[in-house]
Amino acid sequence: MRGAVKIVNTPADMAVSQMTREQIVAMATITVRTDKVVYPDGYDQALKEGDDGYIEPDYQYEEVIDQSALDRFGVAL
């Protein structure tokens, strides 16, 4: 697919792309997964479901804006 892909790395690239601020913020929004379980000292993280002593993770998901992506494009919130 020669010539079909546009890469945006700088504010100048963004200006040429005609992307809106809202589109850039949406593209810079990522989902971060965090395990909220407090595991005991020495817990073997390699244990799998069904293994003796396995503790099920409690994953929490949060959408955050990747500030480094916004900085690269010169976009301020």
C-alpha positions as protocol buffer text, in pm:
chain_id: "A"
residue {
  index: 1
  type: MET
  ca { x: 0 y: 0 z: 0 }
}
residue {
  index: 2
  type: ARG
  ca { x: 253 y: 259 z: -108 }
}
residue {
  index: 3
  type: GLY
  ca { x: 160 y: 615 z: -38 }
}
residue {
  index: 4
  type: ALA
  ca { x: -162 y: 536 z: 150 }
}
residue {
  index: 5
  type: VAL
  ca { x: -28 y: 577 z: 504 }
}
residue {
  index: 6
  type: LYS
  ca { x: 25 y: 919 z: 659 }
}
residue {
  index: 7
  type: ILE
  ca { x: 245 y: 947 z: 966 }
}
residue {
  index: 8
  type: VAL
  ca { x: 193 y: 1238 z: 1202 }
}
residue {
  index: 9
  type: ASN
  ca { x: 492 y: 1304 z: 1428 }
}
residue {
  index: 10
  type: THR
  ca { x: 522 y: 1681 z: 1461 }
}
residue {
  index: 11
  type: PRO
  ca { x: 304 y: 1992 z: 1483 }
}
residue {
  index: 12
  type: ALA
  ca { x: 388 y: 2060 z: 1116 }
}
residue {
  index: 13
  type: ASP
  ca { x: 262 y: 1713 z: 1020 }
}
residue {
  index: 14
  type: MET
  ca { x: -55 y: 1780 z: 1217 }
}
residue {
  index: 15
  type: ALA
  ca { x: -118 y: 2107 z: 1035 }
}
residue {
  index: 16
  type: VAL
  ca { x: -88 y: 1933 z: 699 }
}
residue {
  index: 17
  type: SER
  ca { x: -315 y: 1646 z: 813 }
}
residue {
  index: 18
  type: GLN
  ca { x: -601 y: 1887 z: 894 }
}
residue {
  index: 19
  type: MET
  ca { x: -685 y: 1686 z: 1208 }
}
residue {
  index: 20
  type: THR
  ca { x: -893 y: 1868 z: 1466 }
}
residue {
  index: 21
  type: ARG
  ca { x: -787 y: 1912 z: 1826 }
}
residue {
  index: 22
  type: GLU
  ca { x: -1070 y: 1678 z: 1931 }
}
residue {
  index: 23
  type: GLN
  ca { x: -949 y: 1407 z: 1694 }
}
residue {
  index: 24
  type: ILE
  ca { x: -597 y: 1431 z: 1835 }
}
residue {
  index: 25
  type: VAL
  ca { x: -722 y: 1411 z: 2194 }
}
residue {
  index: 26
  type: ALA
  ca { x: -934 y: 1107 z: 2103 }
}
residue {
  index: 27
  type: MET
  ca { x: -633 y: 937 z: 1941 }
}
residue {
  index: 28
  type: ALA
  ca { x: -416 y: 1015 z: 2245 }
}
residue {
  index: 29
  type: THR
  ca { x: -670 y: 863 z: 2486 }
}
residue {
  index: 30
  type: ILE
  ca { x: -558 y: 521 z: 2608 }
}
residue {
  index: 31
  type: THR
  ca { x: -703 y: 263 z: 2845 }
}
residue {
  index: 32
  type: VAL
  ca { x: -481 y: 179 z: 3142 }
}
residue {
  index: 33
  type: ARG
  ca { x: -535 y: -146 z: 3331 }
}
residue {
  index: 34
  type: THR
  ca { x: -436 y: -160 z: 3699 }
}
residue {
  index: 35
  type: ASP
  ca { x: -453 y: -462 z: 3932 }
}
residue {
  index: 36
  type: LYS
  ca { x: -595 y: -338 z: 4265 }
}
residue {
  index: 37
  type: VAL
  ca { x: -524 y: -659 z: 4463 }
}
residue {
  index: 38
  type: VAL
  ca { x: -272 y: -633 z: 4746 }
}
residue {
  index: 39
  type: TYR
  ca { x: -74 y: -956 z: 4715 }
}
residue {
  index: 40
  type: PRO
  ca { x: 105 y: -1110 z: 5014 }
}
residue {
  index: 41
  type: ASP
  ca { x: 484 y: -1082 z: 5033 }
}
residue {
  index: 42
  type: GLY
  ca { x: 650 y: -1350 z: 4824 }
}
residue {
  index: 43
  type: TYR
  ca { x: 337 y: -1420 z: 4615 }
}
residue {
  index: 44
  type: ASP
  ca { x: 424 y: -1609 z: 4297 }
}
residue {
  index: 45
  type: GLN
  ca { x: 290 y: -1394 z: 4012 }
}
residue {
  index: 46
  type: ALA
  ca { x: 339 y: -1690 z: 3774 }
}
residue {
  index: 47
  type: LEU
  ca { x: 51 y: -1886 z: 3934 }
}
residue {
  index: 48
  type: LYS
  ca { x: -236 y: -1954 z: 3696 }
}
residue {
  index: 49
  type: GLU
  ca { x: -609 y: -1989 z: 3761 }
}
residue {
  index: 50
  type: GLY
  ca { x: -668 y: -2327 z: 3922 }
}
residue {
  index: 51
  type: ASP
  ca { x: -321 y: -2341 z: 4083 }
}
residue {
  index: 52
  type: ASP
  ca { x: -302 y: -2380 z: 4460 }
}
residue {
  index: 53
  type: GLY
  ca { x: -262 y: -2034 z: 4620 }
}
residue {
  index: 54
  type: TYR
  ca { x: -375 y: -1844 z: 4309 }
}
residue {
  index: 55
  type: ILE
  ca { x: -531 y: -1503 z: 4381 }
}
residue {
  index: 56
  type: GLU
  ca { x: -756 y: -1360 z: 4111 }
}
residue {
  index: 57
  type: PRO
  ca { x: -657 y: -1011 z: 3997 }
}
residue {
  index: 58
  type: ASP
  ca { x: -899 y: -723 z: 4040 }
}
residue {
  index: 59
  type: TYR
  ca { x: -844 y: -524 z: 3722 }
}
residue {
  index: 60
  type: GLN
  ca { x: -963 y: -165 z: 3709 }
}
residue {
  index: 61
  type: TYR
  ca { x: -971 y: 16 z: 3376 }
}
residue {
  index: 62
  type: GLU
  ca { x: -931 y: 390 z: 3335 }
}
residue {
  index: 63
  type: GLU
  ca { x: -912 y: 603 z: 3024 }
}
residue {
  index: 64
  type: VAL
  ca { x: -631 y: 857 z: 3036 }
}
residue {
  index: 65
  type: ILE
  ca { x: -490 y: 1100 z: 2786 }
}
residue {
  index: 66
  type: ASP
  ca { x: -130 y: 1029 z: 2687 }
}
residue {
  index: 67
  type: GLN
  ca { x: 26 y: 1369 z: 2754 }
}
residue {
  index: 68
  type: SER
  ca { x: 342 y: 1283 z: 2561 }
}
residue {
  index: 69
  type: ALA
  ca { x: 134 y: 1242 z: 2243 }
}
residue {
  index: 70
  type: LEU
  ca { x: -29 y: 1581 z: 2299 }
}
residue {
  index: 71
  type: ASP
  ca { x: 309 y: 1740 z: 2368 }
}
residue {
  index: 72
  type: ARG
  ca { x: 447 y: 1601 z: 2043 }
}
residue {
  index: 73
  type: PHE
  ca { x: 168 y: 1775 z: 1849 }
}
residue {
  index: 74
  type: GLY
  ca { x: 180 y: 2095 z: 2054 }
}
residue {
  index: 75
  type: VAL
  ca { x: -175 y: 2045 z: 2183 }
}
residue {
  index: 76
  type: ALA
  ca { x: -259 y: 2179 z: 2529 }
}
residue {
  index: 77
  type: LEU
  ca { x: -558 y: 2070 z: 2736 }
}
